[in-house]
């Protein structure tokens, strides 16, 4: 994972970032335009940390509130992201679909790690957690606690989707197959995390799995209650063999689910902050109402 550069305002950027005194537009619009140009022309590259609001206010000779309004414009456009306690960063352009792995790894750098997952099988989550868990085993990461909750569909109940192509009916054979996949990946997460607690490498660990009867049409990850990653499962037809016979199924394709990233900012009215809050509210409501403990 590459580290973000903390950028000052050297003189060779004066032309890019200077304001036009004859521009009739509000100062915050001018500041936003100047920063946008610097980002789009790669003066500030993906992952770079922008100067502080105080530095920007001094540079442009405007009030800090003007800079805050300019940053809000860029944040709403998806060009920058604010991270609590860290600053403002140029958003990784790969977050058009976002790469989940580096964010999971960064989440494990926190003292208290929390991950909430809602989706189909937990296969992706298990894969991206392997490296940070290995780093804990060798002492490169030392979180005090890890708490993980997983919400997955109940494989013992009929599903509206995935379903059979011929009549759109539930496929018990497909559910049995998915139960094996889900069990393999979710229980691997349970075993790997609990092992860290048993070895005394992490003081407090908990991993919980609950099931629900809703069709899993999307996947959601919540990291440390500060970041949310959301993607829809596309529905595709493909053929699966059951008992040696080909069976066309309308399936949910997890590998084609593009994830979009939202994060909490220092502005609780921002789109990112509100999205994370609503995602957390949805997850908690499902967890505490219609979900039941996964029978291992």
Secondary structure, DSSP 8 states (H G I E B T S, - for coil): -----B----GGGHHHH---TT--S-HHHHHHHHHHHHHHTTSS-TT-B---HHHHHHHHT--HHHHHHHHHHHHHTTSEEEETTTEEEE--GGGGG--HHHHHHHHTTSSEEEEEEEESSSHHHHHHHHHHHHHHHTTS---SEEEEEEEEE-TTS--SSSEETTT----HHHHHHHHHHHHHHHHHHHHHHHHHHHTTSSSEEEEEEEEESS---EEEEEETTTEEEEEE-EEEEEEEEETTEEEEEEEEEGGG---EEEE--S-TTSHHHHHHHHHHHHHHHHHHTT-EE---
